Amino acid sequence: MRRPTVWVGVALAALGCPSSNPSKTSLEPSSPAAASIPTDSLDKQRYAGTYAFVGSSSERAAVQAAVDTATEGMIGVLIARQELMKRSEIRPTYTISFDEKGNVSVVTPGYPPEVSPLNGTEVKLTDKYGDVVDNSQRFVDGTLLQQGRTRDGNGSTQFKLQLDGNTMRVIRVSKSPKLPRPVEFKLTYLRRHGP
């Protein structure tokens, strides 16, 4: 009985950061040179701001469905689902900002700030759950891509600002070799104007 619980705990440590990193996404640059292209200042101006979750109840339900699908057939499935739901928590807001040193910062109240160079250089961050994550952030084809990697898994968060300049689609993916399938879901946020 104890062994499955330990195994599940190891699997879930890989998902410590909601922005843990998949090894390759559709937004990956096609060559190393593509990753070193300077970020357009227009993207920075467009993305800077605070975005609040405005998704429907079906988006909330989709998070549970994604966790259920990812853990189907696992030993200790109930514990795994409970831990994954905690780590797949819908963040109420994201504040995205850029500094003059070339860093991008993604901040949510109650979570440690996720700050790293906008050129995709990895930095070590400790997430809300105490997991050390190699985190990187950069723009790829006008989408802000945040990736995180632990020794047990990886994942990504894509921030896709829509044409209206106010609606943000957030796509979160978490993978671990200990999980039968990835956890993947999409959420909708709206730019907050004023305080």
Residue, then its C-alpha position, 0 to 999 in steps of 0.5 A: m500500500r505504501r509503495p504506490t503512494v510513494w510512486v505517485g508522489v514522485a510522479l507529482a513532483a514532476l508537475g510542481c510548477p504549472s509551467s513545467n516544460p514539455s520537451k518540444t512544443s509547436l511553438e519551439p523555434s525551428s533552429p537555435a538561431a531563431a531563439s536568439i532573434p531579439t524580441d519585438s518591443l511591440d510584443k512587450q507593449r501588447y502583453a504588459g498588463t494584468y489579466a483576470f480569469v473570466g473563463s466559463s464553468s466548462e473551462r473549470a470542468a475541463v481542468q478536472a477532465a484533463v487531470d482525470t484523463a492524464t491519470e486514468g489507469m494509474i495505481g493510487v489514482l485518487i491521490a494523484r488526482q487530488e495532487l494534480m488538481k492542486r497543482s493545476e489550480i486556475r490562477p485568478t490573475y497573471t501580471i506580465s511585465f518587462d524590465e530594462k534588463g531584458n527580463v520578463s516577469v509573470v506574477t500571480p498573488g500567492y505564487p513566487p514571481e516567475v522572472s527570467p530573461l526574455n531570450g529563453t535563458e533558463v533560470k532556477l526558480t522554486d515554485k509554490y510547492g517547493d519544487v526547483v524548476d528550470n524556467s525559461q520564457r520567450f516570445v515565439d511567433g507573437t506568443l509568450l511561451q513559458q517553459g519549466r523543467t524538473r528532473d521528473g517532468n516538464g511542461s509549458t504555459q502559452f500566453k496567447l493575446q488575441l487580436d482584440g488586445n485584451t483577451m488572453r488564451v492561456i494553454r497549460v501542459s504538464k508531462s511526466p514519464k510517471l503519468p500515462r498522458p499529459v495534463e492539458f487545458k485552456l483558460t480565458y483571461l481578460r485584461r484588467h484596466g485600472p487598479 
